[in-house]
Amino acid sequence: MQGWLAAAEGDVAQALAALGPLLYTARDGRNWWPWWPGWMPMFVRMALAGGDARFAEEVAAIAGEGAARNPGVTTFEGLALHTRGLVHRDRQLLQKAADVLKAVPRPTARAAVADDLGRALLAEGHREEGIAHLDRAWQLYHDIGIRTSMLSVQEVLRGAGVRRVQWATGAARPASGWQALTRAELAVTRLIGSGLTNRAVADDLGLSPNTIGTHVRSIFAKLGIHSRVQLANALHRHDAELSGQSPRELRAEPTALGSDGAFAEFVDVGGASTSGRIQGGKTNRR
């Protein structure tokens, strides 16, 4: 959690320092989270932003090993290509990743690779093609509620001289539903949904219990719920929708941090999601 909070505050160096020890011991331990595909592009982006080539290369290596351990699993194959494309700044690899992931029912994965590919195409002077991919990324981010990434894409498109009518309605935060939650509320939702008390969440986030209570009341009002049990159930259904699974399938997954889509909003980067129970980098489903 410290790594995510540091990233949310813009302290990339601290985020990498907190996440590094867990990443570099992934092959020797049984902790599932470094293998979780949804976080890999985010980790690479953070590493590149912080100038940490070793961290970025290690993420790409783990993604590649995850694909090798799960042959034929399209999501793992696409994310391995995606992370390698980011690390090597290779537009052709990003294009291959987009081609692979276009058939995957994981909108966050498709949005993230469309975003990165669009930016790469613009940087190389392929304006129309780049804009088309960024438009696709914007729509996917909008549909799944990753508002910060959506606004980031808008800024890139504005820099390319593009304006879209739908931005006027898409930019405003709605009054209710998951897209109405702020980044702070999303963070609190994840922790409360995992079973923590208000005081435990306050300790984890470095806030007062009264502030957490205020967040919880706002979350309940925006989601139209009245109890922590309802919040946990709503969060579970929301995660299932993002990952393309049924709630019954998703129940077997680790849920301490929940789906990457909401945390992508929290740390201001796009993400990708996958289904399947991951144990030591292996999954038993597509």
PyMOL commands that set and color helices and strands:
alter all, ss='L'
color gray80, all
select helices_A, chain A and resi 2-8+12-24+33-35+37-49+53-69+74-88+91-101+107-123+127-144+147-159+166-170+178-180+183-193+198-205+209-223+228-243+247-250+260-267
alter helices_A, ss='H'
color red, helices_A
deselect
rebuild
show_as cartoon
